[in-house]
Amino acid sequence: MRHRVFVYFLILFLIVGVMGGSVLSTYRQFVEEGPLEEQTEIVIEAGRSLRKIAKQLYRAGIIASPSVFEIGARASGSSMTIKAGEYSIPKRASAKTVLSILTSGNTYIRRLVIPEGLTSHQIVKLMDGKYGLMGFVDKEPKNGSLMPDTYYYSYGDTKMDLLRRMQNGMQRAIEELWAGRDKNLSFKTPQEAVVMASMVEKETARDAERGHIASVFHNRLKKGMKLQSDPTVIFALTGGVEELKRNLTYRDLRTESGYNTYVVPGLPIGPISNPGYAALRAVLHPDNTDDLYFVADGHGGHVFSKTYADHERKVAQYREVLKAQKKTKTEEPEIKNQ
């Protein structure tokens, strides 16, 4: 260790002696606190020379002297081991610490959250706005093939690589859940499970309701009833590429489409979203109920019914709740700027 330190100072002395200056003051500048006022991220592009990297760090306010950084890098033998990538530099990091970070290869890890229930088109659009993800998506993956989750990536990772990770995640989840599925379900294939889960995902965001809504869909399929799920109508109208910014009409419910479950019997012809793990689990382990109907309760949840007569009463109650909410909103005093 002592021999290594001696060699380090000898090389440093020779370099500084050639360039002019004090070995002690140069070393002190190399190890003392840097000027960076808050943690920041910086991208080191592949193929950049040490001199250009030093100037880049200086312009970013990370180091106080490009020449001191360059001398320290050459003296320590690290001038050729700086790795390309995005790095997180802590507040007040010394030039020596910055050099250690850039040679470690421990790049900054970014996070991308994919919410449950998005279509593949929406997921690709979400990725387009994420800094550091590279490349293009020539063909959007099929709906139902991507697993919603939190994904971590580094600067320079490609969108296609991240999509493949989402596809692998969905495949693993389906294989795991399908193997332990309940008996006597209303469908026969894993793909049909994904289709129903995509509907459950769009019907409710409440985890406690997913199994109950799944039971309604199973019960209706077993009785040969149409599923009559409003989200399938919305998908038939929009293709999952945009939001429907209005209420559905009776005319919408008659839209001719293989996705419209008011028109076609059974499940729609494909998934209408990318369901999460909880929705997949719910359709493969549905609640044990006799319910055939559900309607919103006006407070973010749903109420369920076994008979159509009871369902009609609850629909009427829901309309009264909406009417009261609309009246309350209308009667709220206008807030004016003081």
C-alpha positions as CSV (number, residue, x, y, z in Angstrom):
1,M,0.0,0.0,0.0
2,R,2.8,2.4,1.0
3,H,4.6,1.6,-2.3
4,R,1.4,2.4,-4.2
5,V,1.0,5.7,-2.5
6,F,4.7,6.6,-3.1
7,V,4.4,5.8,-6.8
8,Y,1.1,7.8,-7.0
9,F,2.8,10.9,-5.5
10,L,5.9,10.4,-7.7
11,I,3.8,10.3,-10.8
12,L,1.8,13.3,-9.6
13,F,5.0,15.2,-8.9
14,L,6.3,14.6,-12.3
15,I,3.1,15.6,-14.0
16,V,2.7,18.8,-12.0
17,G,6.4,19.5,-12.4
18,V,6.1,19.4,-16.2
19,M,2.9,21.5,-16.1
20,G,4.1,23.9,-13.4
21,G,2.6,24.1,-9.9
22,S,2.7,22.7,-6.4
23,V,2.2,19.0,-5.8
24,L,0.7,19.6,-2.4
25,S,-1.8,22.2,-3.5
26,T,-2.8,20.2,-6.6
27,Y,-3.5,17.1,-4.4
28,R,-5.4,19.2,-1.9
29,Q,-7.6,20.5,-4.7
30,F,-8.1,17.0,-6.0
31,V,-9.4,15.7,-2.6
32,E,-11.2,18.7,-1.1
33,E,-14.9,19.4,-1.3
34,G,-16.2,20.3,-4.8
35,P,-18.4,23.2,-5.8
36,L,-21.6,21.2,-6.6
37,E,-24.5,22.6,-4.5
38,E,-26.9,19.7,-4.9
39,Q,-26.9,16.2,-6.2
40,T,-27.0,16.0,-10.0
41,E,-26.9,13.5,-12.8
42,I,-24.6,13.7,-15.7
43,V,-24.2,11.6,-18.9
44,I,-20.7,10.6,-20.0
45,E,-20.9,9.7,-23.7
46,A,-18.9,6.8,-25.1
47,G,-15.6,7.7,-26.8
48,R,-15.1,11.1,-25.0
49,S,-11.5,12.0,-24.2
50,L,-10.4,12.7,-20.6
51,R,-9.9,16.3,-21.4
52,K,-13.4,16.7,-22.8
53,I,-14.9,14.9,-19.8
54,A,-13.0,17.2,-17.4
55,K,-14.3,20.2,-19.3
56,Q,-17.9,18.8,-19.2
57,L,-17.7,18.3,-15.5
58,Y,-16.4,21.8,-15.0
59,R,-19.2,23.3,-17.1
60,A,-21.7,21.4,-15.1
61,G,-20.4,22.9,-11.9
62,I,-19.2,19.5,-10.6
63,I,-15.5,20.1,-10.3
64,A,-13.6,23.3,-9.7
65,S,-10.7,22.7,-12.0
66,P,-10.5,20.6,-15.2
67,S,-6.7,20.4,-15.1
68,V,-6.7,19.1,-11.5
69,F,-9.2,16.4,-12.4
70,E,-7.2,15.5,-15.5
71,I,-3.9,15.3,-13.5
72,G,-5.5,13.2,-10.8
73,A,-7.0,10.8,-13.3
74,R,-3.7,10.3,-15.1
75,A,-1.7,10.0,-12.0
76,S,-4.0,7.4,-10.5
77,G,-4.1,5.4,-13.7
78,S,-7.8,5.9,-14.2
79,S,-7.7,8.1,-17.3
80,M,-8.6,5.1,-19.5
81,T,-11.1,3.4,-17.2
82,I,-13.9,6.0,-17.1
83,K,-17.0,4.2,-18.3
84,A,-19.8,5.7,-20.4
85,G,-23.2,6.1,-18.8
86,E,-25.3,8.4,-16.6
87,Y,-24.0,8.9,-13.1
88,S,-25.4,10.6,-10.0
89,I,-22.9,12.9,-8.3
90,P,-23.5,13.8,-4.7
91,K,-23.4,17.3,-3.3
92,R,-19.9,18.7,-2.7
93,A,-18.2,15.6,-4.1
94,S,-14.4,16.0,-4.5
95,A,-12.7,15.5,-7.8
96,K,-11.3,12.3,-6.4
97,T,-14.8,11.1,-5.5
98,V,-16.2,12.1,-8.9
99,L,-13.4,10.1,-10.6
100,S,-14.2,7.1,-8.5
101,I,-17.8,7.3,-9.4
102,L,-17.1,7.5,-13.2
103,T,-14.8,4.6,-13.1
104,S,-17.1,2.4,-11.0
105,G,-19.6,1.7,-13.8
106,N,-22.4,2.0,-11.2
107,T,-24.6,4.1,-13.4
108,Y,-27.6,6.0,-12.2
109,I,-30.8,3.9,-12.0
110,R,-34.0,5.5,-13.3
111,R,-37.6,4.4,-12.6
112,L,-40.6,3.9,-14.8
113,V,-44.0,3.2,-13.2
114,I,-46.5,1.4,-15.5
115,P,-50.0,1.7,-14.0
116,E,-52.5,-1.2,-14.3
117,G,-55.1,-0.9,-17.0
118,L,-53.2,1.1,-19.7
119,T,-53.3,0.0,-23.3
120,S,-50.1,-0.9,-25.1
121,H,-50.4,2.4,-27.0
122,Q,-50.6,4.4,-23.8
123,I,-47.6,2.5,-22.4
124,V,-45.5,3.3,-25.4
125,K,-46.5,7.0,-25.2
126,L,-45.5,7.0,-21.5
127,M,-42.1,5.6,-22.4
128,D,-41.7,8.3,-25.1
129,G,-41.6,11.0,-22.4
130,K,-38.9,9.2,-20.2
131,Y,-35.4,10.7,-20.3
132,G,-32.7,8.2,-21.1
133,L,-34.7,5.6,-22.9
134,M,-33.4,5.2,-26.4
135,G,-34.6,3.9,-29.8
136,F,-38.0,3.5,-31.4
137,V,-41.0,1.1,-31.1
138,D,-41.8,0.2,-34.7
139,K,-44.7,-2.1,-33.7
140,E,-46.7,-1.7,-30.6
141,P,-47.1,-4.9,-28.5
142,K,-50.5,-6.5,-28.3
143,N,-52.8,-5.4,-25.5
144,G,-52.6,-7.9,-22.6
145,S,-49.0,-8.8,-23.3
146,L,-47.3,-6.2,-21.0
147,M,-47.1,-6.5,-17.2
148,P,-47.8,-3.3,-15.3
149,D,-45.1,-2.8,-12.7
150,T,-42.2,-0.5,-11.6
151,Y,-39.3,-0.9,-13.9
152,Y,-35.7,0.3,-13.4
153,Y,-33.4,1.3,-16.2
154,S,-30.2,3.1,-17.0
155,Y,-29.4,5.8,-19.5
156,G,-29.0,4.3,-22.9
157,D,-31.4,1.3,-22.3
158,T,-33.7,0.9,-25.3
159,K,-37.5,1.0,-25.3
160,M,-37.7,-2.4,-27.0
161,D,-35.5,-3.9,-24.3
162,L,-37.9,-2.5,-21.6
163,L,-40.9,-3.8,-23.5
164,R,-39.4,-7.2,-23.7
165,R,-39.0,-7.1,-19.9
166,M,-42.7,-6.2,-19.6
167,Q,-43.6,-9.1,-21.9
168,N,-41.5,-11.6,-19.9
169,G,-43.1,-10.3,-16.7
170,M,-46.6,-10.9,-18.1
171,Q,-45.7,-14.4,-19.3
172,R,-44.2,-15.4,-16.0
173,A,-47.3,-14.1,-14.1
174,I,-49.7,-16.0,-16.4
175,E,-47.8,-19.2,-16.1
176,E,-47.6,-19.0,-12.3
177,L,-51.3,-18.1,-11.8
178,W,-52.7,-20.4,-14.4
179,A,-51.0,-23.4,-12.8
180,G,-52.9,-22.7,-9.5
181,R,-56.2,-21.6,-10.9
182,D,-59.6,-22.5,-9.4
183,K,-61.6,-25.3,-11.0
184,N,-64.9,-24.8,-12.9
185,L,-64.0,-21.4,-14.4
186,S,-66.0,-20.1,-17.3
187,F,-63.0,-20.1,-19.7
188,K,-60.5,-22.7,-20.9
189,T,-57.3,-20.8,-21.8
190,P,-54.8,-18.5,-20.3
191,Q,-55.4,-16.0,-23.0
192,E,-59.1,-15.8,-22.1
193,A,-58.0,-15.2,-18.5
194,V,-56.0,-12.2,-19.7
195,V,-59.1,-10.9,-21.7
196,M,-61.3,-11.1,-18.6
197,A,-58.7,-9.6,-16.4
198,S,-58.3,-6.7,-18.8
199,M,-62.0,-6.0,-18.3
200,V,-61.9,-6.3,-14.5
201,E,-59.0,-3.9,-14.5
202,K,-61.0,-1.2,-16.3
203,E,-64.1,-1.8,-14.2
204,T,-62.6,-1.0,-10.9
205,A,-59.4,0.3,-9.2
206,R,-60.4,-1.2,-5.9
207,D,-58.5,-4.4,-5.1
208,A,-61.3,-5.6,-2.8
209,E,-63.8,-5.5,-5.7
210,R,-61.8,-7.3,-8.3
211,G,-62.8,-10.8,-7.2
212,H,-66.4,-9.8,-6.9
213,I,-66.6,-8.3,-10.4
214,A,-64.8,-11.3,-11.8
215,S,-67.4,-13.6,-10.2
216,V,-70.2,-11.6,-11.9
217,F,-68.5,-12.1,-15.3
218,H,-68.0,-15.8,-14.6
219,N,-71.6,-16.2,-13.5
220,R,-73.0,-14.4,-16.6
221,L,-70.8,-16.5,-19.0
222,K,-72.0,-19.7,-17.4
223,K,-75.6,-18.7,-17.9
224,G,-75.0,-17.6,-21.5
225,M,-75.7,-13.9,-20.7
226,K,-73.9,-11.1,-22.5
227,L,-71.3,-9.4,-20.3
228,Q,-72.4,-5.9,-21.1
229,S,-69.2,-4.2,-19.9
230,D,-69.1,-0.5,-20.6
231,P,-65.2,-0.4,-20.9
232,T,-65.5,-2.8,-23.9
233,V,-67.7,-0.3,-25.6
234,I,-65.3,2.5,-25.0
235,F,-62.5,0.4,-26.4
236,A,-64.6,-0.4,-29.5
237,L,-65.0,3.3,-30.0
238,T,-61.5,4.5,-29.4
239,G,-59.2,1.5,-30.1
240,G,-57.4,2.2,-26.8
241,V,-55.5,5.1,-28.3
242,E,-57.4,7.9,-26.7
243,E,-59.8,8.7,-23.9
244,L,-63.5,9.0,-24.5
245,K,-64.3,12.4,-23.0
246,R,-68.0,11.9,-22.8
247,N,-70.6,9.6,-21.5
248,L,-71.7,6.5,-23.4
249,T,-75.0,6.7,-25.3
250,Y,-77.5,4.0,-26.2
251,R,-76.3,4.3,-29.8
252,D,-72.7,3.6,-28.6
253,L,-73.9,0.3,-27.0
254,R,-75.0,-0.9,-30.4
255,T,-71.6,-0.3,-32.0
256,E,-70.7,-3.3,-34.2
257,S,-67.4,-4.5,-32.9
258,G,-65.9,-7.8,-31.7
259,Y,-64.9,-5.9,-28.6
260,N,-68.4,-4.7,-27.7
261,T,-69.8,-7.1,-25.2
262,Y,-73.3,-5.5,-25.5
263,V,-73.3,-6.9,-29.1
264,V,-71.1,-10.0,-29.1
265,P,-71.7,-13.0,-26.7
266,G,-69.0,-14.2,-24.4
267,L,-65.7,-12.5,-24.0
268,P,-64.5,-9.8,-26.4
269,I,-62.1,-10.8,-29.2
270,G,-59.0,-9.6,-27.3
271,P,-57.8,-7.8,-24.2
272,I,-58.8,-4.1,-23.8
273,S,-55.9,-3.2,-21.5
274,N,-52.8,-4.6,-19.9
275,P,-54.1,-6.0,-16.6
276,G,-52.0,-6.2,-13.4
277,Y,-51.2,-9.2,-11.3
278,A,-54.1,-8.6,-8.9
279,A,-56.7,-8.6,-11.7
280,L,-55.2,-11.8,-13.2
281,R,-55.4,-13.4,-9.8
282,A,-59.0,-12.2,-9.3
283,V,-60.3,-13.9,-12.5
284,L,-58.5,-17.1,-11.7
285,H,-59.7,-17.1,-8.1
286,P,-63.0,-15.2,-8.2
287,D,-65.2,-14.6,-5.2
288,N,-67.9,-17.2,-4.6
289,T,-71.1,-15.3,-5.3
290,D,-74.4,-15.7,-7.2
291,D,-74.4,-12.0,-8.4
292,L,-75.2,-11.2,-12.0
293,Y,-75.2,-7.4,-11.9
294,F,-73.2,-4.5,-10.6
295,V,-73.5,-0.7,-10.9
296,A,-71.4,2.2,-9.5
297,D,-72.4,3.5,-6.1
298,G,-71.4,7.1,-6.9
299,H,-68.6,7.0,-4.3
300,G,-65.9,5.2,-6.3
301,G,-67.2,1.7,-5.6
302,H,-69.9,-0.7,-6.8
303,V,-73.0,-2.4,-5.5
304,F,-74.0,-5.9,-6.6
305,S,-77.2,-7.7,-7.3
306,K,-78.5,-11.3,-7.9
307,T,-81.7,-10.2,-9.7
308,Y,-82.5,-7.7,-12.4
309,A,-85.2,-6.1,-10.2
310,D,-82.8,-5.4,-7.4
311,H,-80.3,-4.2,-10.0
312,E,-82.8,-1.7,-11.3
313,R,-83.4,-0.3,-7.8
314,K,-79.7,0.2,-7.3
315,V,-79.4,1.9,-10.7
316,A,-82.2,4.3,-9.7
317,Q,-80.3,4.9,-6.4
318,Y,-77.1,5.6,-8.3
319,R,-78.9,8.1,-10.5
320,E,-80.3,9.9,-7.4
321,V,-76.7,10.1,-6.0
322,L,-75.5,11.6,-9.2
323,K,-78.3,14.1,-9.2
324,A,-77.6,15.1,-5.6
325,Q,-73.9,15.5,-6.4
326,K,-74.6,17.6,-9.4
327,K,-77.0,19.8,-7.4
328,T,-74.4,20.2,-4.6
329,K,-71.8,21.2,-7.1
330,T,-74.1,23.7,-8.7
331,E,-75.0,25.3,-5.4
332,E,-71.4,25.7,-4.2
333,P,-70.5,29.4,-4.0
334,E,-68.1,30.7,-6.5
335,I,-64.6,31.4,-5.0
336,K,-63.3,34.7,-6.2
337,N,-59.8,36.1,-5.9
338,Q,-59.5,38.5,-3.0
